[in-house]
């Protein structure tokens, strides 16, 4: 199925016991693990370039270079969260994207994050060009830039 240009990648996840503090609320570092799991699923399912393939076959890693996150409402054990990824920029060896988590039942925003990942050669740990095929697949998730005012 062809992805409509500029549409976000969507998924859902359930808040598990392992994500929560003793009060049953998501402990904030676990959100970073959820973000990573979501991005990994995007690469695997939507882009058809799993982290495993990138690392073992192409010798590329994709570390997080920057992440900014706002926690806007608590999530609780057993909540189902709707996840949304919007690609903002595709560079030569990096991407920038927004992630939002919302409650599935009430649509309240729980988390908003902006992150930059950099493709690196695993031997030198230096920036490396993104594979052309992957760049082409990512383009379907790229939100068009807003016109200058």
Secondary structure, 3 states (H helix, E strand, C coil): CCCCCCCCEEEEEECCHHHECCCCEECHHHHHHHHHHHHHHHHHHHCCCCHHHHHHCCCEEEEEEEEEEEECCCCECCCEEEEEEEEEEECCCEEEEEEEEEECCCCCEEEEEEEEEEEEECCCCCECCCCHHHHHHHHHHECCCCCCC
